[in-house]
Amino acid sequence: MTIIVVSSKEFKITIPVLIIGSGACGLTAALAASDAGSEVLVLERDLIPHGSTGMSYGAVGGAGTEVQKQAGIDDSSQLFFEDIMAITQGKTDPEMARIISTESAPALDWLASEHAINLTIEKAWTGLGHRRPRLHAPLNRSGATLLSMLTNACEKSGVDVLAGARVDALFSNNQNEVLGARFVRPDGTVEEVGCKTLILATCGFGANKAMISEHITEIADAKYYGHEGNTGDGILWGEALGGATADMSSYQALGSLADPQAMVIPHTLLIGGGIQVNQLGKRFENELDDISGQALTVLKQPKGICWMLYDQRLHEGALANYEEYRSAIEIKTASTAEDWDELALLMKVPASSLHKTISEVNGYISGNTTDPLGRDFSSVRKMQAPYYAIRVTGALFHTQGGLCINSDAAVINAKGQPLPNLFAGGGAARSVSGPGAWGYLPAMGLCTAITFGRLAGQSAAKLSRESL
């Protein structure tokens, strides 16, 4: 991405806080800066903002929130911090993990109390690294709904969001201070705007094949289920301005993308008692272990696919809570049958092998035997007809590495020194998932986006006032 270095530059308009990207991070940052009394402008490349937030379940991790307390959930930032460090095997930055675990609840409580962004606790998502139910989501479990809530809040706060404004260059001086941005409108018109501070909220680099091949070779050939605009622009700008990066090999993947329909099938089907089998009709992993790393395990199976098996009870639960699952069912993504022989025929897997697998699982549920793959079936019910099966594959969803930031969400250089007026959050900034896929906790993508978005907005507004 282009950095145009100039000694000085005059702009027709100069904004105290300029934000690139109108996902959860950018809009949260805008609200925080506006609440701090700063004028804000958000530049969004798409005509209709959607991005990674819109493609997600809209679940945001947070510990010790008012919503949790009202639901009778005893949680704390310390427990959250310990869970982050545990799942990353201590290989993430403990300072950043502490910030996320401490600031996530204040961010969610602030959005609820000041901007009427009221989320509910997703109690069906338990385990998978979280010791407490921490996923806060809209009622329909839709990221598009969360994005709409944030957009409406920005409108009510008087925040300007300029859609169809694709930033193609930044202006800076010799001290790496950002002076402004150049952007292109849909009709080809080129415009410029100056700024006192800049927040990069452009998400990660999942759609940049060259960057994926360089940093995450193990999943370079997998399907990418993410926004095509996630080309790493913010990371590349930050690097060009002197910012350091870390954990560029970190990413979030899932082994539950419907194939070939490319729709996300909720993991709650497995949490509630469903299982996965490959084309041989055999289980091949602990379905509740390493939710992100499972993508690689699934891709190693014959044809790179597997089947999620579950029953009517789990089907009805997913229908009631997940909008994307309802859409998947409407287009007949699932196969269903009254017995395992019929389902095996629909799946084109050996019936004898599937029967053996189901018999083994029922033995684990009854407590007669122990699962050699390590899954605890003690609280699971045996599946009852009718049965369901959805073919899924592993896919890359979004990257977790990015620009290094400090507790103010300011981009820092290799020596840990903050750049003059550059901030970052969301996928443009380094997350707290460690160096690989195995350190990802569910809902951490939006957790870091909103938490660091709020800190970036507050910090940018403060710095812009000080520069007057």
N, C-alpha and C positions, 0 to 999 in steps of 0.2 A: 504494500500500500504506500501511497505517495506522501512524503513529508516535504513541504516546500519551506526551506529555511530562508528567512528574511531578517534584516536588522530591525525593521519596524514595518507596520502596515496599518492603514486606515480602513475601517469598515463603515458602511452606512449604518449598520446596527451592531451593537455589542451587547451580549447577554451575560449577566453575572454567572449563571450556571447553564452550560450547554450539555445536553445528554444525547448520546448516539445510541439508539435502540429503545423500543417501547414494549419490551417484554416485562416480566415481573420485576426484574432488577431496575430497569430504566424508569418504569412508572412509580415504583416505590421510592426511588431516589428523587424523582420529581416531586412527589408528595412531601417528602421530608424536607427538601430545600424550600418548597413553598411555605410549609408550616414554619420554617425558620425565618420567613420574611423575605426570601430572595425571589427575584424574577427568574423564570425557568423557561427553556425551550427544549423540546424533545424532537429530534430528527429521526424519522422512521423510513426505511427504504421501501417497504411495501405499501401499496395503496390501502390495503386492509390489514392492520397488524394482526399477526397470528403467532408465528415463530414457535420456538420450543415450548413456551408456556401453553400456547393454545393446543399443542399436540399432546400434552401431558394429562394426567389424571387431576391435576390441580392440587395435589397434596403437598403440604408444607410441614416440614418437621419443626417441632418446638417443644421445649420442656419447661414445665412450671407455669403454663399459661392459665389464664382465668377460665378458659373453656375446659381445660383438663380438671381444674379444681371443681367446677360446677358438675362435672361428670363423675366426681369422686375418685379421680386418678391422682395418686400420690407420686409426683415426679419432681425432679430437681435438675438444675444445671449440672451438678456434680455427677449424677447418674448418666446424664447425656454425654458429658465429657468422657467418662470412663468407657461408655459404649463405643464412642468414636475411636478412642485410643485402642480399645480391644480389637475391633474389627479390622483396623489398619495395622495391627501388630506393632503399634508404637512407631510406625514409619511415616506418620503425618506430622506436620508442624504443631507441637502442643500449644503454642501461643495462639495460633489461629483456631485450633479446636476449642480452646478455652473461650475465645471471643464468640464463636458460633454458639456454643452451649449456653453461654451467659446472656447473649443479646437476642437470641431467637424469640424467647417469650416476650420481652418488652416490645419487639417489633410487631409480633402478632397482636398483642394486647392494644398497642397504639393504633394499628389498622382497624381494629374492631371498635375501639372507643371514639376515635377521632374521625374515622372515614366510613363507618358502617359496613366494613368488610367482615361479615360474620361467617366464620367457618365452623364446621362441626368435627368432632373427633371420629376418625375411622377406626372403630373398635375391632373390625374384622382383620385388620392388619396387625398381627401380633408376631413377636419373634423377629427373625431375619436380622438380628443384631440389636433390635430395640427391646429393652427390658420392660418398657411401658408403652401403651398406645400413645403415639406422638404425632400421628399424621392428621393434620388439620386440612379439611377440604370442603369445597362447596357441596351442597346436598346431592347434586347429580354426579359428583365425582368427575367433573369436566374442567380441564384447564382453560377451555374457551370461556367458561363461565367466570373463572377467577380473573381472566384477562379483562372481561367485560366489567367486572366489579371495580377493578383498578382503573380502567379507562373512565368509567362514570365518576369515580372519586376525583380523578384529575380534572374532569370537566367542571365539577362542582367547586373545585378549588381554584379554578381559573388558570390552570396549567395549559399552555399551548403545546399541542402535539401536531407536528407537521408531517403528515403521511406523504408517501411518494417523494421522499427527499433522500436520494442515495448519496451518501458522503463518499467522495472519491479521493479527497486529499485533506490534510491538516496543514496549517501554517504554524511555524514555530520560529523562535529566535535561536541564537547560538548557545543559549543557556538551556535549551530544551524546554522552554516555557511555551505552552500552546497559546497561540494568539487567536486562532479561529479555525473555521472549517469551510471547505468548498463542497457543494452538493449539486446534484443534477436532478432536475424535475422530469416527469414522464415525457414531456414534449421536447426534451433535450435542452431546455433552458438551464444555464449554469448560474448558480447564486453563491454568495459568500456571506458568512456571518461571523462576527468576532465574539470572543468570550473571555471572561476572567478566569473561569475554571472549566474543565472538561471532564465528564464522566463517561467512560467506555462501558456500555452495557449491551454489547453486540453478540453475546453468546460465544460458543466455542468454535471448533474447526472440523466438526464431523463431516461437512460437505466438501472439505478441501482434501482431495485424494492425495495430493503431493505431501501435505502435512501428515495425513494419516499414515502413508507409506513410510515416512521418515520417523515418526514417533511411536506408532502403534502397529507394528507389522503383523502382530498375531491375529488381528481382526480386519486387516486391510481388504480381504476378499469377501467379507460378510456384507449382507444387505445393510444399507443405512436407512434407519427410520428416524428422520429428523428434518428440520427445515433446511431447504436448499440455500438459504442465506447464511448459514453457519459456516462461513469460509475463513474464519480466524482473523478477520480484518482488525478487530480491536487488539488482539494479541500482537499482530504484526506492527501496528502503529506504536503500541507501547514499547516493543522491542527497539524499534527504530529511534525512539526518543530516549533510549537508555534504560528502559525497564528490564528487570530480570524476570525469568520464567522458571517454573519448577513443576515437577510431576507431569511432564508432557506425555508420559506413557499411561496416564490414568484415564479411565473412561467408564461410562456406564453402558452396559449392554443388558439384554434380556433374552431368555430362551423361550419367549412366549408370544412371538409375533405370528399371527395366523398366516399360513402359507397355502395358497398364494395371495390371499386377500389383503395382507399387510395391515392388519388391525390388531391392537394390543388386547390380549386376553388376560383378565385380571388374575393375579397370583393367589387371590383369596380362594379360588377354586381348589388350589393345592393345599393352602393353609387349612382349609376346612375338611380335608380328607381325600382330595383327589390325588391321582398319581400320574406319572409320565411313563410311557413305554415307547420303545423304538419299533422299527419295522419288523423286528423279530418277535414282537410281543413281550419284550422283557424290560424290566426296570433297569436303569443304568446309573442312577445317582440318588443321593438324598435330596428330594425335591425342595426341601426347606433350607438347604445349605448354599450359601454364596449366590444370592439372587442374580447378581450381575455376571459373575464368572460362569454361570450356567450356560450362557450363550455359546461359549467355546465347547462345553461338554456336549451340547445338543448338536453342534455343527460336526462333531466327530462321529456321530451316529450314521448308519447307512443312509445315504441320500441327503444327509445334513438336516434331517427332520426328526420329530417325534410326535407322539399323540398325548394330549392331555385328556385323561379319563376322569369323569365325575358323574354325579347322579342328579336326580330331579331336585332334591333339596338344595344342593349347591347351585344348580342352574337358577332356581327361583331367587336365591339370595343375590346372585350376580345381576339378574334382571332388575331387581329392585334398586340396586345401588349404582350401576355403572352404565352410563349412556353409551359408551363405545361398544360394550358387550351387547346391549340391546340392538345396536345397529348391525353388529356381526351376526346375531341370530336372525334378523330380518332378511339378510341376504343369504341365509342358509349356510353359514360357515360351519355349523356343527352337524355331525351325523348323530342320529339317535336310534335306539333299539330297545326292545323289551327284554332281550337276553344277550349274553356275551357272545354266543355263536353268531347271531345276526350282526352284532356290532363288529366282530372280527372280520366278517365278510365285507362289510362296508369299508373298513379300514385297510383291507387287503393284507392282514397279518395272520399268522398261523393260529387257528382257534385253540389248538391244544396248548400252545405256549402261553396264550393269553389266559386261558383257564388256570394254568399252573401259577402264573403271576398273581392272579386274583386270589387264588387259594392261599398262597404264601402271605399276601397282605392281610387276609382275614385272620390268619394265624397270628400275625404280629398284633392285630387289633385285639384279639382274644387274650393275648398275653402268653400263648402257648410257646411261641418262639420269638427270637429277637432279630430285628432287621440287620443283616450284615452290612448294609449301606449306611447304617447309623441313624436312621430316622426313628423318632419316638412316636409310635402310633397309639399310645396309651389313652389319649383323650379323643380319639377319632372313632366315628361310627362306621360300620360296614355300609358300603354303598348299596342302595336299593333301586330296583328298576322303576322307571326307565333310565337307561344309561346314555351318557353323552360322550362324544369324542371330537376334539378339534385338532387338526394337524398344525403344528407350529414349527418355527425354526428360530435360530439365534440371529440377532441383529445388533448392530451398533446404534445406540440412541443418542448419546452426546458425550463429548469429551469433558474431562475433569481437571486437566492441567491448564495452566495459564499464567498470567502476570502475577508476580509476587506483590502483595499489598500489606500494609501495616494495620494497626488497630483503628485507624481513621479511614481505612479503605483507600489510602493514597498509594499509588504505584511506587515501588521502591527499586533502586538499582542493586547491583550485585553486592555492594557494601552495606545494604540496608538503609540507605539514605533516600528519603522521599523525593520524587521529581517535583519541580516547582509548582505545578497546578493541575496534575493529572490524577484522576481517581478511576477505580474500576470495580466491577462486581459481577455476579452471575458467572456465566460461562467464559467471560473474558479474563476472569481472575482465577488463580489457583484455588481449588477446593480443598477439602479436608479428607479426601478419600485415599491418600497415600499414592504410591507409584503405579498401581495396577487396577484391574477390574474388581479384585476380591475385596477391596476396602470400602466398597460403596454401601451406604445405608439407604433404605427406601426413603424418599422424600427429601434427600439432602440437596438435590439440585435446586429446588425452589426454596429450600431453607437458606442456602447460601445466597441465592439471588435476592431474596427479600431482606435478609439480615444485613448483608453487606451493601445492598442498595440503600437501605435507610441510613447506614453509617456514612456512605459516600455522599448522600444528599445533604446530611447535616454538616459534614466536614467541608464540602464544596461551598455551601452557603456561608459558613463562617469565614473561610479564606477569601471569598469574594468581597465580603464586607470589609475585611482587614486591608484589602488592596485598594479601597477607595481613597 
